[in-house]
């Protein structure tokens, strides 16, 4: 599968800009690298794709993921994630715990839209298995933030001390 062609097909109908080495602000790109900004006309969270020979990276809503183009499965996952985000079937899920100064990021994940209804223990089960991280949430409270391409779907869920949760 040609990842670039599949990506461009997925971006059809969306406003995007392609950046290359030599453009102001993009001098760090290598000769064959591309950075693609998909402009979110409705919200503040644009989507960025770094497209290089050795790796594709997708950034959205405070989360990111990397894909190896040498494997067809990874190209399919990359295209599926891109398409799902742009059609609000997936969102960026961000987990924070409270500190005296400000909330601190504990974990991120791209999750299915329907999973944004799950409690923190289920959605971030891999984090809750780590006793230090679990204790930070239980002792300090925190929040989960869900960022969608359509910002009207964004939501925030407070996590009270001792694991109790309430919608914000």
C-alpha positions as a LaTeX table, in Angstrom:
\begin{tabular}{lrrr}
\hline
Residue & $x$ (\AA) & $y$ (\AA) & $z$ (\AA) \\
\hline
Unk1 & 0.00 & 0.00 & 0.00 \\
Unk2 & 1.32 & 3.45 & $-0.83$ \\
Unk3 & 0.91 & 5.36 & 2.42 \\
Unk4 & 1.29 & 8.81 & 0.89 \\
Unk5 & $-1.41$ & 8.17 & $-1.72$ \\
Unk6 & $-3.77$ & 6.66 & 0.88 \\
Unk7 & $-3.15$ & 9.61 & 3.19 \\
Unk8 & $-3.88$ & 12.13 & 0.45 \\
Unk9 & $-7.11$ & 10.27 & $-0.42$ \\
Unk10 & $-8.12$ & 10.45 & 3.27 \\
Unk11 & $-7.41$ & 14.19 & 3.38 \\
Unk12 & $-9.60$ & 14.90 & 0.35 \\
Unk13 & $-12.17$ & 17.54 & 1.27 \\
Unk14 & $-10.15$ & 18.81 & 4.25 \\
Unk15 & $-8.09$ & 22.01 & 4.33 \\
Unk16 & $-4.40$ & 21.13 & 4.62 \\
Unk17 & $-0.99$ & 22.60 & 3.95 \\
Unk18 & 2.13 & 20.68 & 2.94 \\
Unk19 & 5.47 & 21.98 & 4.21 \\
Unk20 & 8.93 & 21.04 & 2.97 \\
Unk21 & 12.52 & 21.79 & 3.85 \\
Unk22 & 13.47 & 25.32 & 2.99 \\
Unk23 & 10.24 & 26.91 & 4.16 \\
Unk24 & 10.54 & 29.32 & 7.04 \\
Unk25 & 9.93 & 27.39 & 10.24 \\
Unk26 & 10.54 & 24.01 & 8.60 \\
Unk27 & 14.30 & 24.14 & 8.09 \\
Unk28 & 14.78 & 21.01 & 10.26 \\
Unk29 & 13.00 & 18.80 & 7.74 \\
Unk30 & 15.17 & 16.53 & 5.63 \\
Unk31 & 15.07 & 16.77 & 1.83 \\
Unk32 & 12.38 & 14.11 & 1.33 \\
Unk33 & 10.40 & 14.82 & 4.52 \\
Unk34 & 6.99 & 16.47 & 4.58 \\
Unk35 & 5.01 & 18.03 & 7.37 \\
Unk36 & 1.30 & 18.26 & 6.70 \\
Unk37 & $-0.96$ & 20.53 & 8.72 \\
Unk38 & $-4.63$ & 19.65 & 8.53 \\
Unk39 & $-6.48$ & 22.82 & 9.48 \\
Unk40 & $-9.41$ & 22.47 & 11.86 \\
Unk41 & $-11.73$ & 25.30 & 10.81 \\
Unk42 & $-14.03$ & 24.70 & 13.78 \\
Unk43 & $-11.50$ & 24.48 & 16.61 \\
Unk44 & $-8.02$ & 25.08 & 17.92 \\
Unk45 & $-6.72$ & 21.52 & 17.51 \\
Unk46 & $-5.15$ & 21.15 & 14.07 \\
Unk47 & $-3.77$ & 17.76 & 13.10 \\
Unk48 & $-0.12$ & 17.42 & 12.06 \\
Unk49 & 1.50 & 14.59 & 10.14 \\
Unk50 & 5.23 & 14.20 & 9.84 \\
Unk51 & 5.84 & 12.06 & 6.80 \\
Unk52 & 9.39 & 10.80 & 6.40 \\
Unk53 & 11.14 & 7.81 & 4.86 \\
Unk54 & 11.67 & 6.01 & 8.16 \\
Unk55 & 8.56 & 6.94 & 10.15 \\
Unk56 & 5.14 & 8.56 & 9.99 \\
Unk57 & 3.94 & 10.48 & 13.03 \\
Unk58 & 0.46 & 11.81 & 13.68 \\
Unk59 & $-0.13$ & 14.57 & 16.26 \\
Unk60 & $-3.55$ & 15.69 & 17.45 \\
Unk61 & $-5.10$ & 17.13 & 20.58 \\
Unk62 & $-2.04$ & 16.70 & 22.77 \\
Unk63 & $-1.45$ & 13.07 & 21.76 \\
Unk64 & 0.67 & 11.46 & 19.04 \\
Unk65 & 1.51 & 8.09 & 17.57 \\
Unk66 & 4.29 & 6.77 & 15.34 \\
Unk67 & 4.09 & 4.28 & 12.48 \\
Unk68 & 6.70 & 2.35 & 10.52 \\
Unk69 & 6.00 & 2.49 & 6.76 \\
Unk70 & 7.98 & $-0.71$ & 6.20 \\
Unk71 & 4.95 & $-2.71$ & 7.40 \\
Unk72 & 1.62 & $-2.67$ & 5.58 \\
Unk73 & $-0.26$ & $-3.24$ & 8.85 \\
Unk74 & 1.20 & $-0.05$ & 10.29 \\
Unk75 & 0.21 & 1.90 & 7.18 \\
Unk76 & $-3.37$ & 0.65 & 7.55 \\
Unk77 & $-3.38$ & 1.60 & 11.25 \\
Unk78 & $-2.03$ & 5.05 & 10.38 \\
Unk79 & $-4.71$ & 5.65 & 7.72 \\
Unk80 & $-7.46$ & 4.26 & 9.99 \\
Unk81 & $-6.41$ & 6.53 & 12.85 \\
Unk82 & $-6.25$ & 9.57 & 10.56 \\
Unk83 & $-9.68$ & 8.83 & 9.08 \\
Unk84 & $-11.21$ & 8.07 & 12.50 \\
Unk85 & $-9.97$ & 11.34 & 14.03 \\
Unk86 & $-11.17$ & 13.44 & 11.08 \\
Unk87 & $-14.62$ & 11.81 & 11.31 \\
Unk88 & $-14.88$ & 11.97 & 15.13 \\
Unk89 & $-14.72$ & 8.19 & 15.58 \\
Unk90 & $-11.58$ & 8.61 & 17.73 \\
Unk91 & $-10.35$ & 11.34 & 20.01 \\
Unk92 & $-7.26$ & 12.25 & 21.99 \\
Unk93 & $-7.68$ & 11.24 & 25.65 \\
Unk94 & $-5.42$ & 13.02 & 28.12 \\
Unk95 & $-5.06$ & 12.02 & 31.78 \\
Unk96 & $-3.85$ & 14.58 & 34.33 \\
Unk97 & $-3.29$ & 14.45 & 38.08 \\
Unk98 & $-3.49$ & 17.53 & 40.31 \\
Unk99 & $-0.50$ & 19.21 & 41.93 \\
Unk100 & $-0.26$ & 22.39 & 43.99 \\
Unk101 & 0.83 & 24.43 & 40.97 \\
Unk102 & $-1.11$ & 23.00 & 38.03 \\
Unk103 & $-2.34$ & 19.71 & 36.57 \\
Unk104 & 0.41 & 17.42 & 35.30 \\
Unk105 & 0.06 & 15.10 & 32.33 \\
Unk106 & 0.15 & 11.45 & 33.34 \\
Unk107 & $-0.82$ & 9.63 & 30.12 \\
Unk108 & $-2.31$ & 10.04 & 26.64 \\
Unk109 & $-4.15$ & 7.74 & 24.29 \\
Unk110 & $-6.20$ & 7.83 & 21.13 \\
Unk111 & $-9.48$ & 6.18 & 22.05 \\
Unk112 & $-12.67$ & 5.30 & 20.25 \\
Unk113 & $-15.40$ & 7.89 & 20.70 \\
Unk114 & $-17.64$ & 5.39 & 22.53 \\
Unk115 & $-14.79$ & 4.62 & 24.97 \\
Unk116 & $-14.72$ & 8.25 & 26.11 \\
Unk117 & $-17.60$ & 7.21 & 28.38 \\
Unk118 & $-15.46$ & 4.65 & 30.22 \\
Unk119 & $-14.21$ & 5.27 & 33.77 \\
Unk120 & $-10.54$ & 6.13 & 34.23 \\
Unk121 & $-9.82$ & 2.64 & 35.65 \\
Unk122 & $-10.90$ & 1.05 & 32.38 \\
Unk123 & $-9.80$ & 3.62 & 29.81 \\
Unk124 & $-6.34$ & 4.02 & 31.35 \\
Unk125 & $-6.03$ & 0.54 & 32.87 \\
Unk126 & $-2.38$ & 0.32 & 31.88 \\
Unk127 & $-1.69$ & 3.44 & 33.97 \\
Unk128 & $-3.76$ & 2.27 & 36.92 \\
Unk129 & $-1.66$ & $-0.90$ & 37.12 \\
Unk130 & 1.35 & 1.26 & 38.05 \\
Unk131 & 1.03 & 1.90 & 41.79 \\
Unk132 & 2.90 & 5.25 & 41.72 \\
Unk133 & 0.60 & 6.64 & 39.03 \\
Unk134 & $-2.54$ & 5.22 & 40.60 \\
Unk135 & $-1.54$ & 6.78 & 43.95 \\
Unk136 & $-1.03$ & 10.19 & 42.30 \\
Unk137 & $-4.61$ & 10.12 & 41.03 \\
Unk138 & $-6.14$ & 8.68 & 44.20 \\
Unk139 & $-4.28$ & 11.07 & 46.52 \\
Unk140 & $-4.55$ & 14.25 & 44.43 \\
Unk141 & $-7.45$ & 13.83 & 42.03 \\
Unk142 & $-7.17$ & 14.92 & 38.43 \\
Unk143 & $-9.06$ & 15.00 & 35.17 \\
Unk144 & $-9.49$ & 13.32 & 31.81 \\
Unk145 & $-9.80$ & 15.54 & 28.75 \\
Unk146 & $-11.20$ & 14.27 & 25.45 \\
Unk147 & $-10.42$ & 16.25 & 22.30 \\
Unk148 & $-12.31$ & 15.57 & 19.09 \\
Unk149 & $-11.89$ & 17.02 & 15.62 \\
Unk150 & $-15.33$ & 18.57 & 16.13 \\
Unk151 & $-14.69$ & 20.66 & 19.26 \\
Unk152 & $-18.37$ & 20.62 & 20.22 \\
Unk153 & $-17.80$ & 16.97 & 21.23 \\
Unk154 & $-14.86$ & 17.80 & 23.55 \\
Unk155 & $-15.38$ & 17.03 & 27.20 \\
Unk156 & $-13.63$ & 16.98 & 30.51 \\
Unk157 & $-14.19$ & 14.56 & 33.37 \\
Unk158 & $-12.97$ & 15.40 & 36.86 \\
Unk159 & $-11.38$ & 12.69 & 38.95 \\
Unk160 & $-11.89$ & 13.31 & 42.64 \\
Unk161 & $-9.48$ & 12.13 & 45.32 \\
Unk162 & $-9.85$ & 8.44 & 46.19 \\
Unk163 & $-10.89$ & 7.60 & 42.61 \\
Unk164 & $-14.37$ & 9.16 & 42.62 \\
Unk165 & $-15.30$ & 10.79 & 39.31 \\
Unk166 & $-17.77$ & 13.49 & 38.33 \\
Unk167 & $-18.54$ & 15.20 & 35.02 \\
Unk168 & $-17.26$ & 18.76 & 34.71 \\
\hline
\end{tabular}
